[in-house]
Amino acid sequence: MTYRVCFVCTGNICRSPMAESVFRARVQEAGLADVVEVDSAGTGGWHEGDTADPRTVAVLAGHGYGTGHTARQFRASWFPALDLVIALDEGHLRELRRLAPTPADATKVRLLRSYDPAVGEHGELDVPDPYYGGTDGFEECLEMVEAASEGLLAAVSESVEERAV
């Protein structure tokens, strides 16, 4: 049974495709690619059909990650098929929980940085939107995504193992 994770940011051209690419690499490295499906979307549809922002592509490629991506908008109808919906900031978290058709679906929505043990209980959980800045913001975004991906992978691996029992 496939475990499905979808990363969500605003337009699905900066943060969520970056998180998708990094997490997909972690899943492959862990040998879980046959049981974990990784995807991304945006809360809005402004960029549907577009590729990722060129700065996202450049930063990902510069760090050895895949860059193929087509933006799309998240749909509430996807909730039943998803196991985790990973929001990149508090605004996305609220919007996704509002869209959730059931309370159980709303519990599937989590903030990415909540999986980063270095953030701590009272740390900043938002991954800032790098869209209006320079390349440094995209590099910072990648660092945050990478730091949280290990904890997310551990949580997903545990859930996959529990299903296998």
C-alpha positions as semicolon CSV with decimal commas, in nm:
position;residue;x (nm);y (nm);z (nm)
1;M;0,000;0,000;0,000
2;T;0,151;0,332;-0,110
3;Y;0,209;0,608;0,145
4;R;0,139;0,949;-0,012
5;V;0,291;1,284;0,090
6;C;0,204;1,617;-0,073
7;F;0,396;1,939;-0,001
8;V;0,197;2,262;-0,034
9;C;0,305;2,627;-0,063
10;T;0,136;2,927;-0,226
11;G;0,189;2,893;-0,601
12;N;0,377;2,561;-0,624
13;I;0,680;2,713;-0,795
14;C;0,928;2,780;-0,511
15;R;0,904;2,611;-0,171
16;S;0,683;2,308;-0,232
17;P;0,862;2,186;-0,547
18;M;1,189;2,228;-0,358
19;A;1,055;2,022;-0,068
20;E;0,916;1,763;-0,310
21;S;1,251;1,723;-0,483
22;V;1,454;1,701;-0,163
23;F;1,214;1,458;0,005
24;R;1,190;1,240;-0,305
25;A;1,572;1,211;-0,297
26;R;1,560;1,115;0,074
27;V;1,291;0,854;0,005
28;Q;1,500;0,705;-0,278
29;E;1,816;0,702;-0,062
30;A;1,621;0,517;0,208
31;G;1,503;0,254;-0,042
32;L;1,137;0,351;0,002
33;A;1,062;0,478;-0,349
34;D;0,841;0,177;-0,420
35;V;0,615;0,250;-0,119
36;V;0,626;0,630;-0,074
37;E;0,486;0,870;-0,333
38;V;0,593;1,235;-0,313
39;D;0,414;1,526;-0,481
40;S;0,346;1,898;-0,439
41;A;0,085;2,164;-0,510
42;G;-0,006;2,524;-0,432
43;T;-0,297;2,675;-0,242
44;G;-0,360;2,898;-0,546
45;G;-0,374;2,820;-0,915
46;W;-0,192;3,125;-1,053
47;H;0,100;2,919;-1,184
48;E;-0,078;2,598;-1,290
49;G;0,110;2,438;-1,576
50;D;0,428;2,642;-1,515
51;T;0,767;2,497;-1,431
52;A;0,933;2,577;-1,100
53;D;1,079;2,925;-1,055
54;P;1,419;2,941;-1,232
55;R;1,588;3,023;-0,900
56;T;1,438;2,710;-0,744
57;V;1,561;2,505;-1,038
58;A;1,911;2,658;-1,016
59;V;1,945;2,601;-0,641
60;L;1,816;2,242;-0,665
61;A;2,042;2,161;-0,960
62;G;2,338;2,322;-0,784
63;H;2,289;2,081;-0,494
64;G;2,235;1,772;-0,709
65;Y;1,855;1,744;-0,687
66;G;1,610;1,673;-0,968
67;T;1,428;1,972;-1,113
68;G;1,140;1,842;-1,328
69;H;0,815;2,000;-1,211
70;T;0,477;2,129;-1,331
71;A;0,280;2,351;-1,094
72;R;-0,076;2,267;-0,992
73;Q;-0,333;2,373;-0,737
74;F;-0,421;2,159;-0,436
75;R;-0,775;2,018;-0,438
76;A;-0,977;1,922;-0,130
77;S;-1,083;1,607;-0,315
78;W;-0,724;1,478;-0,283
79;F;-0,741;1,440;0,096
80;P;-0,875;1,083;0,107
81;A;-0,585;0,958;-0,108
82;L;-0,315;1,139;0,093
83;D;-0,149;1,029;0,416
84;L;0,033;1,356;0,491
85;V;-0,016;1,708;0,360
86;I;0,291;1,914;0,444
87;A;0,238;2,289;0,465
88;L;0,535;2,523;0,423
89;D;0,398;2,799;0,648
90;E;0,119;2,876;0,895
91;G;-0,098;3,041;0,628
92;H;-0,090;2,725;0,419
93;L;-0,160;2,517;0,728
94;R;-0,475;2,717;0,808
95;E;-0,595;2,713;0,445
96;L;-0,541;2,339;0,407
97;R;-0,714;2,257;0,735
98;R;-1,005;2,477;0,627
99;L;-1,025;2,283;0,298
100;A;-1,016;1,944;0,470
101;P;-1,350;1,767;0,421
102;T;-1,334;1,588;0,758
103;P;-1,163;1,638;1,096
104;A;-0,953;1,327;1,022
105;D;-0,834;1,486;0,698
106;A;-0,742;1,806;0,885
107;T;-0,511;1,603;1,113
108;K;-0,311;1,499;0,806
109;V;-0,189;1,859;0,762
110;R;0,143;1,937;0,931
111;L;0,410;2,205;0,906
112;L;0,734;2,089;0,745
113;R;0,962;2,251;1,000
114;S;0,781;2,073;1,284
115;Y;0,995;1,775;1,175
116;D;1,322;1,966;1,227
117;P;1,453;1,881;1,576
118;A;1,677;2,191;1,576
119;V;1,375;2,424;1,557
120;G;1,254;2,330;1,903
121;E;0,912;2,365;2,057
122;H;0,893;2,745;2,028
123;G;1,102;2,803;1,716
124;E;0,988;2,962;1,390
125;L;0,806;2,693;1,191
126;D;0,748;2,886;0,867
127;V;0,971;2,838;0,565
128;P;0,984;3,198;0,436
129;D;0,870;3,261;0,080
130;P;1,184;3,339;-0,125
131;Y;0,990;3,457;-0,432
132;Y;1,042;3,832;-0,391
133;G;1,411;3,811;-0,300
134;G;1,736;3,689;-0,444
135;T;1,910;3,356;-0,465
136;D;2,015;3,373;-0,098
137;G;1,652;3,326;0,004
138;F;1,627;3,013;-0,209
139;E;1,947;2,876;-0,055
140;E;1,806;2,945;0,293
141;C;1,481;2,772;0,195
142;L;1,677;2,467;0,078
143;E;1,867;2,452;0,409
144;M;1,539;2,455;0,604
145;V;1,384;2,191;0,379
146;E;1,688;1,963;0,407
147;A;1,700;2,002;0,786
148;A;1,334;1,901;0,825
149;S;1,344;1,620;0,567
150;E;1,537;1,380;0,789
151;G;1,277;1,400;1,067
152;L;0,995;1,374;0,816
153;L;1,158;1,069;0,661
154;A;1,184;0,906;1,004
155;A;0,813;0,970;1,069
156;V;0,709;0,842;0,726
157;S;0,933;0,535;0,758
158;E;0,774;0,453;1,092
159;S;0,424;0,485;0,943
160;V;0,521;0,264;0,649
161;E;0,659;0,000;0,887
162;E;0,341;0,010;1,100
163;R;0,131;-0,055;0,790
164;A;0,346;-0,351;0,693
165;V;0,276;-0,528;1,025
